[in-house]
Amino acid sequence: MSTSLTPPRSIVIVGASLAGLRTAEALRTAGFAGSLTIVGDEPYLPYDRPPLSKDVLTAQDPAQFTALPLPDGLDARWQLGRPAVRLDPRARTVTLADGTRLPYDAVVIATGSTARTWPARRPPLPRGVFTLRGWQDAVALRAELAPGRKLAVIGAGFLGGEVAAAARARGLDVTLIESAAQPLERAVGTVAGGFVATMHREAGIDLRTHTTVSGFLATDDGRITGVRLSDHSELPVDAAVLALGAVPATGWLADSGLALEGGVHCDAYLRALLPDGTAVPGVVAAGDVTRVPHPLAGGAPVTLGHWTNAVEQAASAAHTLLHPDEPEPFSGIPSFWSDLHGARIRSVGLPGLADEARIAEHELVGERRLEVSYHKEGHLIGALTIGRTRRLAAYQRELQALGGAASPLAS
């Protein structure tokens, strides 16, 4: 590989959350001494997002759960509360909402994802309908979670399930609405989904599967009073949460020329690509915003909205920037965790791509324990446990041997 490439002297990181912060840390740890600017659309220093749907909604002092520690010697110029609105790879500039242009030698796209919203073609949402992606979303929703109130959570994925569990723990009357046959069916299949469904119902949550929401009911002044379901029934509620999934935050890149369908398309080294597959000089990406080829998917591009993925891709993106003549491919093993109703759910690999699930343990009575391995064309592609976290280590070692790089399990 050519050695004519030189490391950058000025780097702009767009995204002041986990992936952005970890990229900045990795750059400094690796000896980068140049100019480092971090742009964030929120007016806050980086904070941890997983607690937003758990501890922030239930704790008496939620602030203590969210801040991410800033390392000594980061020496970054922070541009907070100033969203990026344009990337010009030819001029090598990032433009902020106030018109400020930030020149760069290299840029890191780490803008994460945004909550999928209600379809624009439908009537506007009434007050009292929430999405949950940032700190202000969590604070606003938390104010609604008074015991005895009625809450509808629309979407029973990991986020929707965590919000429903937190609200139920606060003493609310919770209805969880899911279009599929089971919660999490698309992510981890019907066995694990059915296990989680039983946990929700045993906690007192009214889980409605094979059900969608067709509209909302509201007072004359626009405050939600209910939801209209696909079976034509009406459910009275005091508030509702849209947990319809997330979409990569690429809107600000619309005229950048990058390939953006389903996220920022990257090569194995996290270099952003043009639609013809050409790597864009000086542009890398990390975290939820990326779409990256992965060995466990047979080299097909995948988007991974997980905490560990953001951390591992940050390290790889930093290496690519500082060693442009000898980058290393990203192949970290995806891992994910969730806590529902006192049970710990952990997964590794890509269960959602499996064509077969094999059950090693299934115990719902007494101690809740589940162990499922996922396979594609006979080959291991992922695993999930509930109450059996330690058993994932063996699966992870096997997945690493199949082509993934070593990465510690999330805890």
LUMMI-949321 format. One record per residue (C-alpha): y, x, z; residue number from 1; residue in one letter. Coordinates in steps of 0.1 Angstrom, whole numbers. Layout:
residues N
+-------+-------+-------+-----+---+
!     Y !     X !     Z !   k ! r !
+-------+-------+-------+-----+---+
!     Y !     X !     Z ! NUM ! A !
...
+-------+-------+-------+-----+---+
This chain:
residues 411
+-------+-------+-------+-----+---+
!     Y !     X !     Z !   k ! r !
+-------+-------+-------+-----+---+
!     0 !     0 !     0 !   1 ! M !
!    35 !    12 !    -8 !   2 ! S !
!    54 !    30 !    19 !   3 ! T !
!    88 !    24 !     4 !   4 ! S !
!    96 !    -6 !    26 !   5 ! L !
!   118 !     1 !    56 !   6 ! T !
!   120 !   -18 !    90 !   7 ! P !
!   150 !   -40 !    95 !   8 ! P !
!   181 !   -30 !   116 !   9 ! R !
!   193 !   -66 !   122 !  10 ! S !
!   171 !   -96 !   129 !  11 ! I !
!   180 !  -132 !   133 !  12 ! V !
!   154 !  -155 !   150 !  13 ! I !
!   160 !  -192 !   143 !  14 ! V !
!   144 !  -211 !   171 !  15 ! G !
!   150 !  -205 !   208 !  16 ! A !
!   117 !  -218 !   221 !  17 ! S !
!    84 !  -202 !   228 !  18 ! L !
!    77 !  -186 !   194 !  19 ! A !
!   112 !  -174 !   190 !  20 ! G !
!   113 !  -159 !   225 !  21 ! L !
!    79 !  -142 !   222 !  22 ! R !
!    89 !  -127 !   188 !  23 ! T !
!   120 !  -113 !   204 !  24 ! A !
!    99 !   -98 !   233 !  25 ! E !
!    74 !   -84 !   209 !  26 ! A !
!   101 !   -67 !   188 !  27 ! L !
!   117 !   -51 !   218 !  28 ! R !
!    84 !   -40 !   233 !  29 ! T !
!    74 !   -24 !   200 !  30 ! A !
!   107 !    -4 !   201 !  31 ! G !
!   130 !   -23 !   179 !  32 ! F !
!   165 !   -12 !   190 !  33 ! A !
!   186 !   -30 !   164 !  34 ! G !
!   207 !   -61 !   165 !  35 ! S !
!   188 !   -92 !   177 !  36 ! L !
!   203 !  -128 !   174 !  37 ! T !
!   185 !  -159 !   186 !  38 ! I !
!   197 !  -193 !   173 !  39 ! V !
!   188 !  -225 !   191 !  40 ! G !
!   197 !  -261 !   183 !  41 ! D !
!   196 !  -271 !   220 !  42 ! E !
!   221 !  -258 !   245 !  43 ! P !
!   194 !  -243 !   267 !  44 ! Y !
!   177 !  -210 !   272 !  45 ! L !
!   140 !  -212 !   262 !  46 ! P !
!   118 !  -235 !   282 !  47 ! Y !
!    81 !  -244 !   282 !  48 ! D !
!    73 !  -277 !   264 !  49 ! R !
!    38 !  -286 !   275 !  50 ! P !
!    51 !  -297 !   310 !  51 ! P !
!    74 !  -322 !   294 !  52 ! L !
!    46 !  -347 !   291 !  53 ! S !
!    30 !  -339 !   324 !  54 ! K !
!    49 !  -323 !   354 !  55 ! D !
!    84 !  -332 !   343 !  56 ! V !
!    75 !  -369 !   342 !  57 ! L !
!    58 !  -368 !   376 !  58 ! T !
!    73 !  -340 !   398 !  59 ! A !
!   101 !  -346 !   423 !  60 ! Q !
!   119 !  -315 !   411 !  61 ! D !
!   110 !  -312 !   374 !  62 ! P !
!   134 !  -283 !   366 !  63 ! A !
!   112 !  -258 !   383 !  64 ! Q !
!    84 !  -264 !   358 !  65 ! F !
!   101 !  -257 !   325 !  66 ! T !
!   121 !  -224 !   323 !  67 ! A !
!   105 !  -195 !   305 !  68 ! L !
!   112 !  -162 !   321 !  69 ! P !
!   135 !  -138 !   301 !  70 ! L !
!   123 !  -102 !   301 !  71 ! P !
!   146 !   -74 !   311 !  72 ! D !
!   161 !   -55 !   282 !  73 ! G !
!   159 !   -83 !   257 !  74 ! L !
!   195 !   -76 !   247 !  75 ! D !
!   198 !  -106 !   224 !  76 ! A !
!   229 !  -124 !   212 !  77 ! R !
!   223 !  -161 !   219 !  78 ! W !
!   236 !  -188 !   197 !  79 ! Q !
!   226 !  -219 !   216 !  80 ! L !
!   235 !  -255 !   208 !  81 ! G !
!   244 !  -243 !   173 !  82 ! R !
!   217 !  -255 !   149 !  83 ! P !
!   209 !  -236 !   117 !  84 ! A !
!   215 !  -257 !    86 !  85 ! V !
!   208 !  -233 !    58 !  86 ! R !
!   189 !  -202 !    49 !  87 ! L !
!   199 !  -181 !    19 !  88 ! D !
!   172 !  -155 !    13 !  89 ! P !
!   191 !  -139 !   -16 !  90 ! R !
!   223 !  -134 !     3 !  91 ! A !
!   203 !  -128 !    35 !  92 ! R !
!   224 !  -152 !    56 !  93 ! T !
!   217 !  -180 !    80 !  94 ! V !
!   244 !  -207 !    82 !  95 ! T !
!   250 !  -226 !   114 !  96 ! L !
!   262 !  -262 !   117 !  97 ! A !
!   298 !  -250 !   125 !  98 ! D !
!   299 !  -230 !    93 !  99 ! G !
!   292 !  -196 !   109 ! 100 ! T !
!   272 !  -173 !    87 ! 101 ! R !
!   249 !  -148 !   103 ! 102 ! L !
!   239 !  -119 !    80 ! 103 ! P !
!   204 !  -103 !    85 ! 104 ! Y !
!   181 !   -77 !    73 ! 105 ! D !
!   152 !   -99 !    84 ! 106 ! A !
!   149 !  -135 !    97 ! 107 ! V !
!   122 !  -152 !   118 ! 108 ! V !
!   117 !  -189 !   112 ! 109 ! I !
!   106 !  -203 !   145 ! 110 ! A !
!   121 !  -238 !   145 ! 111 ! T !
!    89 !  -255 !   157 ! 112 ! G !
!    83 !  -292 !   150 ! 113 ! S !
!   100 !  -325 !   156 ! 114 ! T !
!    85 !  -358 !   167 ! 115 ! A !
!    74 !  -381 !   140 ! 116 ! R !
!    96 !  -411 !   141 ! 117 ! T !
!    94 !  -448 !   132 ! 118 ! W !
!    95 !  -454 !    95 ! 119 ! P !
!   131 !  -455 !    82 ! 120 ! A !
!   123 !  -485 !    60 ! 121 ! R !
!   117 !  -507 !    91 ! 122 ! R !
!   144 !  -522 !   113 ! 123 ! P !
!   162 !  -499 !   137 ! 124 ! P !
!   146 !  -492 !   170 ! 125 ! L !
!   159 !  -511 !   200 ! 126 ! P !
!   171 !  -492 !   231 ! 127 ! R !
!   142 !  -483 !   254 ! 128 ! G !
!   120 !  -468 !   226 ! 129 ! V !
!   115 !  -430 !   231 ! 130 ! F !
!   101 !  -400 !   214 ! 131 ! T !
!    92 !  -369 !   234 ! 132 ! L !
!    99 !  -334 !   221 ! 133 ! R !
!   127 !  -318 !   241 ! 134 ! G !
!   141 !  -316 !   276 ! 135 ! W !
!   166 !  -344 !   272 ! 136 ! Q !
!   138 !  -367 !   258 ! 137 ! D !
!   117 !  -360 !   290 ! 138 ! A !
!   147 !  -366 !   313 ! 139 ! V !
!   156 !  -399 !   296 ! 140 ! A !
!   120 !  -411 !   296 ! 141 ! L !
!   114 !  -401 !   332 ! 142 ! R !
!   143 !  -423 !   343 ! 143 ! A !
!   123 !  -453 !   329 ! 144 ! E !
!    91 !  -446 !   348 ! 145 ! L !
!    96 !  -468 !   378 ! 146 ! A !
!    65 !  -482 !   395 ! 147 ! P !
!    56 !  -517 !   384 ! 148 ! G !
!    73 !  -515 !   350 ! 149 ! R !
!    55 !  -521 !   318 ! 150 ! K !
!    52 !  -492 !   293 ! 151 ! L !
!    36 !  -491 !   258 ! 152 ! A !
!    26 !  -457 !   244 ! 153 ! V !
!    20 !  -459 !   207 ! 154 ! I !
!    -4 !  -432 !   196 ! 155 ! G !
!   -33 !  -419 !   218 ! 156 ! A !
!   -34 !  -383 !   207 ! 157 ! G !
!   -29 !  -355 !   233 ! 158 ! F !
!     8 !  -362 !   238 ! 159 ! L !
!     4 !  -400 !   240 ! 160 ! G !
!   -26 !  -396 !   264 ! 161 ! G !
!    -6 !  -373 !   287 ! 162 ! E !
!    24 !  -396 !   287 ! 163 ! V !
!     2 !  -426 !   295 ! 164 ! A !
!   -16 !  -407 !   323 ! 165 ! A !
!    17 !  -395 !   338 ! 166 ! A !
!    32 !  -430 !   337 ! 167 ! A !
!     0 !  -445 !   352 ! 168 ! R !
!     2 !  -419 !   380 ! 169 ! A !
!    38 !  -431 !   386 ! 170 ! R !
!    25 !  -466 !   391 ! 171 ! G !
!    34 !  -482 !   358 ! 172 ! L !
!    14 !  -509 !   339 ! 173 ! D !
!     5 !  -489 !   308 ! 174 ! V !
!    -8 !  -500 !   274 ! 175 ! T !
!   -20 !  -472 !   251 ! 176 ! L !
!   -21 !  -482 !   214 ! 177 ! I !
!   -43 !  -463 !   189 ! 178 ! E !
!   -50 !  -471 !   152 ! 179 ! S !
!   -83 !  -452 !   152 ! 180 ! A !
!  -116 !  -462 !   168 ! 181 ! A !
!  -111 !  -437 !   197 ! 182 ! Q !
!   -83 !  -416 !   211 ! 183 ! P !
!   -82 !  -381 !   195 ! 184 ! L !
!  -107 !  -391 !   169 ! 185 ! E !
!   -91 !  -371 !   141 ! 186 ! R !
!   -87 !  -340 !   163 ! 187 ! A !
!  -120 !  -338 !   182 ! 188 ! V !
!  -142 !  -366 !   169 ! 189 ! G !
!  -157 !  -398 !   183 ! 190 ! T !
!  -178 !  -383 !   211 ! 191 ! V !
!  -150 !  -365 !   229 ! 192 ! A !
!  -126 !  -394 !   219 ! 193 ! G !
!  -149 !  -420 !   235 ! 194 ! G !
!  -152 !  -398 !   266 ! 195 ! F !
!  -114 !  -397 !   269 ! 196 ! V !
!  -112 !  -435 !   262 ! 197 ! A !
!  -134 !  -441 !   292 ! 198 ! T !
!  -112 !  -419 !   314 ! 199 ! M !
!   -81 !  -438 !   303 ! 200 ! H !
!   -97 !  -472 !   311 ! 201 ! R !
!  -111 !  -461 !   344 ! 202 ! E !
!   -75 !  -450 !   354 ! 203 ! A !
!   -63 !  -486 !   347 ! 204 ! G !
!   -47 !  -480 !   313 ! 205 ! I !
!   -51 !  -509 !   288 ! 206 ! D !
!   -63 !  -489 !   258 ! 207 ! L !
!   -61 !  -509 !   225 ! 208 ! R !
!   -80 !  -492 !   196 ! 209 ! T !
!   -80 !  -503 !   160 ! 210 ! H !
!   -45 !  -515 !   167 ! 211 ! T !
!   -11 !  -507 !   153 ! 212 ! T !
!    25 !  -518 !   161 ! 213 ! V !
!    42 !  -539 !   134 ! 214 ! S !
!    75 !  -543 !   152 ! 215 ! G !
!    95 !  -546 !   183 ! 216 ! F !
!   111 !  -575 !   203 ! 217 ! L !
!   145 !  -571 !   218 ! 218 ! A !
!   173 !  -589 !   236 ! 219 ! T !
!   205 !  -599 !   217 ! 220 ! D !
!   222 !  -567 !   229 ! 221 ! D !
!   194 !  -545 !   215 ! 222 ! G !
!   172 !  -537 !   246 ! 223 ! R !
!   134 !  -537 !   240 ! 224 ! I !
!   114 !  -566 !   255 ! 225 ! T !
!    81 !  -562 !   238 ! 226 ! G !
!    60 !  -549 !   209 ! 227 ! V !
!    43 !  -570 !   181 ! 228 ! R !
!     8 !  -558 !   174 ! 229 ! L !
!   -13 !  -559 !   143 ! 230 ! S !
!   -34 !  -587 !   156 ! 231 ! D !
!    -2 !  -608 !   157 ! 232 ! H !
!    -1 !  -608 !   195 ! 233 ! S !
!    30 !  -598 !   214 ! 234 ! E !
!    30 !  -575 !   243 ! 235 ! L !
!    59 !  -577 !   268 ! 236 ! P !
!    72 !  -542 !   279 ! 237 ! V !
!   102 !  -526 !   296 ! 238 ! D !
!   100 !  -494 !   275 ! 239 ! A !
!    79 !  -478 !   247 ! 240 ! A !
!    71 !  -442 !   237 ! 241 ! V !
!    63 !  -432 !   201 ! 242 ! L !
!    36 !  -406 !   201 ! 243 ! A !
!    29 !  -405 !   164 ! 244 ! L !
!    25 !  -368 !   160 ! 245 ! G !
!    48 !  -340 !   150 ! 246 ! A !
!    62 !  -326 !   117 ! 247 ! V !
!    73 !  -290 !   111 ! 248 ! P !
!   111 !  -286 !   115 ! 249 ! A !
!   119 !  -275 !    79 ! 250 ! T !
!   148 !  -298 !    70 ! 251 ! G !
!   173 !  -270 !    73 ! 252 ! W !
!   154 !  -250 !    47 ! 253 ! L !
!   155 !  -276 !    20 ! 254 ! A !
!   175 !  -255 !    -5 ! 255 ! D !
!   161 !  -221 !     6 ! 256 ! S !
!   136 !  -220 !   -23 ! 257 ! G !
!   106 !  -216 !     1 ! 258 ! L !
!    74 !  -235 !    -2 ! 259 ! A !
!    76 !  -261 !    25 ! 260 ! L !
!    51 !  -289 !    20 ! 261 ! E !
!    34 !  -294 !    54 ! 262 ! G !
!    53 !  -265 !    69 ! 263 ! G !
!    66 !  -231 !    59 ! 264 ! V !
!    39 !  -216 !    37 ! 265 ! H !
!    30 !  -181 !    47 ! 266 ! C !
!     5 !  -154 !    37 ! 267 ! D !
!   -19 !  -139 !    61 ! 268 ! A !
!     8 !  -116 !    74 ! 269 ! Y !
!    32 !  -145 !    82 ! 270 ! L !
!    55 !  -137 !    54 ! 271 ! R !
!    72 !  -168 !    40 ! 272 ! A !
!    62 !  -177 !     4 ! 273 ! L !
!    79 !  -191 !   -26 ! 274 ! L !
!    61 !  -220 !   -44 ! 275 ! P !
!    45 !  -194 !   -68 ! 276 ! D !
!    29 !  -176 !   -38 ! 277 ! G !
!    53 !  -146 !   -39 ! 278 ! T !
!    63 !  -133 !    -4 ! 279 ! A !
!   101 !  -136 !     3 ! 280 ! V !
!   115 !  -102 !    14 ! 281 ! P !
!   126 !  -101 !    50 ! 282 ! G !
!   115 !  -136 !    59 ! 283 ! V !
!    86 !  -143 !    83 ! 284 ! V !
!    77 !  -174 !   104 ! 285 ! A !
!    58 !  -181 !   136 ! 286 ! A !
!    47 !  -211 !   156 ! 287 ! G !
!    44 !  -248 !   149 ! 288 ! D !
!    66 !  -246 !   117 ! 289 ! V !
!    41 !  -224 !    99 ! 290 ! T !
!    13 !  -232 !    74 ! 291 ! R !
!   -10 !  -201 !    74 ! 292 ! V !
!   -44 !  -193 !    59 ! 293 ! P !
!   -71 !  -190 !    85 ! 294 ! H !
!  -106 !  -175 !    84 ! 295 ! P !
!  -122 !  -204 !   102 ! 296 ! L !
!  -109 !  -227 !    75 ! 297 ! A !
!  -124 !  -205 !    48 ! 298 ! G !
!   -89 !  -191 !    41 ! 299 ! G !
!   -73 !  -225 !    36 ! 300 ! A !
!   -38 !  -230 !    51 ! 301 ! P !
!   -36 !  -248 !    84 ! 302 ! V !
!    -8 !  -259 !   107 ! 303 ! T !
!   -15 !  -253 !   144 ! 304 ! L !
!     8 !  -269 !   169 ! 305 ! G !
!    -6 !  -251 !   200 ! 306 ! H !
!    10 !  -230 !   227 ! 307 ! W !
!   -13 !  -201 !   222 ! 308 ! T !
!    -8 !  -201 !   185 ! 309 ! N !
!    30 !  -197 !   189 ! 310 ! A !
!    24 !  -167 !   212 ! 311 ! V !
!    -1 !  -150 !   190 ! 312 ! E !
!    18 !  -156 !   157 ! 313 ! Q !
!    50 !  -143 !   174 ! 314 ! A !
!    33 !  -109 !   180 ! 315 ! A !
!    20 !  -108 !   144 ! 316 ! S !
!    53 !  -117 !   129 ! 317 ! A !
!    70 !   -90 !   149 ! 318 ! A !
!    44 !   -64 !   137 ! 319 ! H !
!    49 !   -75 !   101 ! 320 ! T !
!    87 !   -69 !   104 ! 321 ! L !
!    85 !   -36 !   121 ! 322 ! L !
!    56 !   -23 !    99 ! 323 ! H !
!    63 !   -38 !    65 ! 324 ! P !
!    42 !   -12 !    47 ! 325 ! D !
!    11 !   -18 !    68 ! 326 ! E !
!    11 !   -54 !    81 ! 327 ! P !
!   -20 !   -68 !    99 ! 328 ! E !
!   -34 !  -103 !    90 ! 329 ! P !
!   -31 !  -130 !   116 ! 330 ! F !
!   -65 !  -145 !   125 ! 331 ! S !
!   -61 !  -155 !   162 ! 332 ! G !
!   -86 !  -181 !   175 ! 333 ! I !
!   -68 !  -214 !   181 ! 334 ! P !
!   -71 !  -227 !   217 ! 335 ! S !
!   -57 !  -257 !   233 ! 336 ! F !
!   -56 !  -273 !   267 ! 337 ! W !
!   -47 !  -307 !   282 ! 338 ! S !
!   -50 !  -323 !   316 ! 339 ! D !
!   -58 !  -360 !   318 ! 340 ! L !
!   -64 !  -380 !   350 ! 341 ! H !
!   -74 !  -349 !   369 ! 342 ! G !
!   -98 !  -336 !   343 ! 343 ! A !
!   -92 !  -303 !   323 ! 344 ! R !
!   -97 !  -305 !   286 ! 345 ! I !
!  -100 !  -272 !   267 ! 346 ! R !
!  -108 !  -264 !   231 ! 347 ! S !
!  -112 !  -234 !   208 ! 348 ! V !
!  -114 !  -231 !   171 ! 349 ! G !
!  -107 !  -259 !   146 ! 350 ! L !
!  -128 !  -290 !   157 ! 351 ! P !
!  -108 !  -313 !   134 ! 352 ! G !
!  -124 !  -296 !   103 ! 353 ! L !
!  -160 !  -301 !   115 ! 354 ! A !
!  -186 !  -322 !    97 ! 355 ! D !
!  -210 !  -322 !   127 ! 356 ! E !
!  -206 !  -324 !   165 ! 357 ! A !
!  -234 !  -312 !   188 ! 358 ! R !
!  -234 !  -325 !   224 ! 359 ! I !
!  -246 !  -299 !   250 ! 360 ! A !
!  -235 !  -320 !   281 ! 361 ! E !
!  -222 !  -355 !   286 ! 362 ! H !
!  -216 !  -367 !   322 ! 363 ! E !
!  -191 !  -394 !   330 ! 364 ! L !
!  -205 !  -405 !   363 ! 365 ! V !
!  -194 !  -384 !   393 ! 366 ! G !
!  -180 !  -351 !   380 ! 367 ! E !
!  -167 !  -356 !   345 ! 368 ! R !
!  -183 !  -330 !   323 ! 369 ! R !
!  -185 !  -327 !   285 ! 370 ! L !
!  -195 !  -299 !   262 ! 371 ! E !
!  -194 !  -303 !   225 ! 372 ! V !
!  -197 !  -277 !   197 ! 373 ! S !
!  -183 !  -283 !   162 ! 374 ! Y !
!  -199 !  -271 !   130 ! 375 ! H !
!  -190 !  -271 !    93 ! 376 ! K !
!  -219 !  -266 !    68 ! 377 ! E !
!  -240 !  -254 !    97 ! 378 ! G !
!  -215 !  -228 !   110 ! 379 ! H !
!  -197 !  -229 !   143 ! 380 ! L !
!  -161 !  -238 !   138 ! 381 ! I !
!  -150 !  -249 !   173 ! 382 ! G !
!  -159 !  -262 !   208 ! 383 ! A !
!  -145 !  -285 !   234 ! 384 ! L !
!  -152 !  -289 !   271 ! 385 ! T !
!  -141 !  -312 !   299 ! 386 ! I !
!  -146 !  -298 !   333 ! 387 ! G !
!  -165 !  -268 !   319 ! 388 ! R !
!  -138 !  -243 !   309 ! 389 ! T !
!  -158 !  -212 !   316 ! 390 ! R !
!  -184 !  -222 !   289 ! 391 ! R !
!  -158 !  -217 !   262 ! 392 ! L !
!  -159 !  -179 !   264 ! 393 ! A !
!  -192 !  -177 !   246 ! 394 ! A !
!  -180 !  -200 !   219 ! 395 ! Y !
!  -149 !  -179 !   215 ! 396 ! Q !
!  -168 !  -147 !   211 ! 397 ! R !
!  -189 !  -162 !   184 ! 398 ! E !
!  -158 !  -175 !   166 ! 399 ! L !
!  -143 !  -141 !   168 ! 400 ! Q !
!  -174 !  -126 !   152 ! 401 ! A !
!  -170 !  -151 !   124 ! 402 ! L !
!  -136 !  -138 !   114 ! 403 ! G !
!  -111 !  -144 !   141 ! 404 ! G !
!   -92 !  -118 !   161 ! 405 ! A !
!   -95 !  -115 !   198 ! 406 ! A !
!   -72 !  -138 !   218 ! 407 ! S !
!   -75 !  -147 !   255 ! 408 ! P !
!   -82 !  -183 !   264 ! 409 ! L !
!   -53 !  -204 !   276 ! 410 ! A !
!   -56 !  -213 !   312 ! 411 ! S !
+-------+-------+-------+-----+---+
